[in-house]
């Protein structure tokens, strides 16, 4: 029997970790291909050994894996945007250390409702790229 499963690959330090979220099983390797191969091996071993009840528990019929978008606003980003609005982007000071900072904004040519702001402070090494939707 063939299963179509998901592999999520992520670099962790000097290794790659491959996670199969449907089965909550992972493999790892020094390169992506090795991590995928090890994950396939672990999944095959699981499928050979798992009981029927474990298979039903881990692979329900109604599973759906899809990307979602979550809105989150970092307080530090909000402080930067507040300073940007107050000072008009010129002669900005870092909200964290109050030292001079570089802040540049640029309109998105493909979407006039989007402004991209780049902020960097040499004093405390804060660096943010912020996309603002108007």
C-alpha positions as CSV (number, residue, x, y, z in Angstrom):
1,X,0.0,0.0,0.0
2,X,1.3,3.5,-0.8
3,X,0.8,6.5,1.5
4,X,1.1,10.1,0.4
5,X,2.6,11.9,3.5
6,X,4.1,15.2,4.2
7,X,7.8,15.8,5.0
8,X,8.8,19.1,6.6
9,X,12.5,19.8,6.4
10,X,14.3,22.2,8.6
11,X,17.9,22.9,9.3
12,X,18.9,22.5,12.9
13,X,22.5,23.5,13.6
14,X,24.6,21.3,11.4
15,X,21.9,18.8,10.6
16,X,18.6,18.6,8.7
17,X,15.5,17.3,10.4
18,X,12.7,15.8,8.4
19,X,9.3,15.6,10.2
20,X,6.3,13.7,9.0
21,X,3.5,15.5,10.9
22,X,0.8,13.0,10.1
23,X,2.7,10.3,11.9
24,X,4.7,12.5,14.3
25,X,7.9,10.7,13.2
26,X,11.2,12.4,12.3
27,X,14.5,11.5,10.6
28,X,17.7,13.5,10.3
29,X,20.7,13.7,8.1
30,X,23.7,15.9,7.3
31,X,22.1,16.8,3.9
32,X,18.5,17.2,2.9
33,X,18.5,14.0,0.8
34,X,19.9,12.0,3.7
35,X,17.2,13.4,6.1
36,X,14.4,12.5,3.6
37,X,15.9,9.0,3.1
38,X,16.1,8.4,6.9
39,X,12.6,9.7,7.3
40,X,11.3,7.2,4.7
41,X,13.2,4.4,6.4
42,X,11.7,5.3,9.8
43,X,8.2,5.6,8.3
44,X,8.6,2.2,6.6
45,X,9.6,0.6,9.9
46,X,6.7,2.2,11.7
47,X,4.2,1.0,9.0
48,X,5.7,-2.6,9.3
49,X,5.4,-2.6,13.1
50,X,2.4,-0.4,14.0
51,X,-0.9,-2.1,15.1
52,X,-4.1,-1.5,13.3
53,X,-5.4,0.7,16.1
54,X,-2.2,2.8,16.1
55,X,-2.5,3.3,12.3
56,X,-6.1,4.5,12.7
57,X,-5.1,6.8,15.5
58,X,-2.2,8.3,13.6
59,X,-3.7,8.3,10.1
60,X,-7.4,9.4,10.5
61,X,-9.4,9.6,7.3
62,X,-10.3,13.2,7.7
63,X,-6.8,14.7,8.0
64,X,-6.0,17.9,6.1
65,X,-2.7,19.7,6.1
66,X,-2.7,23.2,4.7
67,X,-0.9,26.4,5.2
68,X,-2.4,29.1,7.3
69,X,-1.7,32.7,7.8
70,X,-1.4,34.2,11.3
71,X,-1.2,37.8,12.1
72,X,1.3,38.7,14.8
73,X,2.8,42.0,15.7
74,X,6.0,42.3,17.6
75,X,6.0,45.1,20.1
76,X,9.5,46.1,19.0
77,X,8.2,46.5,15.4
78,X,5.3,48.6,16.7
79,X,7.8,50.9,18.5
80,X,9.8,51.2,15.3
81,X,6.7,52.1,13.3
82,X,5.6,54.6,15.9
83,X,9.0,56.3,15.8
84,X,8.8,56.2,12.0
85,X,5.4,58.0,12.0
86,X,6.6,60.6,14.5
87,X,9.8,61.4,12.8
88,X,8.8,60.9,9.2
89,X,11.6,58.4,8.7
90,X,14.3,61.0,8.9
91,X,16.8,61.3,11.7
92,X,15.2,58.3,13.5
93,X,16.4,57.0,16.8
94,X,16.2,53.4,17.9
95,X,13.3,52.8,20.3
96,X,15.5,50.3,22.2
97,X,18.8,52.2,22.7
98,X,17.9,55.7,21.5
99,X,20.9,55.9,19.2
100,X,20.6,57.2,15.6
101,X,19.2,54.6,13.2
102,X,18.8,54.2,9.5
103,X,15.3,53.8,8.3
104,X,14.3,53.7,4.6
105,X,10.9,53.1,3.1
106,X,9.9,52.1,-0.3
107,X,6.6,51.6,-2.1
108,X,5.8,48.3,-3.6
109,X,5.4,49.0,-7.3
110,X,3.1,46.0,-7.9
111,X,0.8,47.0,-5.0
112,X,0.3,50.7,-4.0
113,X,-1.2,49.6,-0.7
114,X,2.1,48.1,0.5
115,X,5.1,50.0,2.0
116,X,8.3,48.2,2.9
117,X,10.3,49.7,5.7
118,X,13.9,48.7,6.5
119,X,15.2,49.7,9.9
120,X,18.7,49.1,11.3
121,X,20.5,50.4,14.3
122,X,24.2,50.2,14.7
123,X,24.1,50.8,18.4
124,X,22.2,47.7,19.5
125,X,22.2,45.8,16.2
126,X,18.4,45.8,15.8
127,X,17.5,45.1,12.2
128,X,14.0,44.8,10.9
129,X,12.3,44.6,7.5
130,X,8.7,45.4,7.9
131,X,5.9,45.2,5.3
132,X,3.0,47.6,6.0
133,X,-0.4,47.1,4.4
134,X,-2.3,50.3,4.1
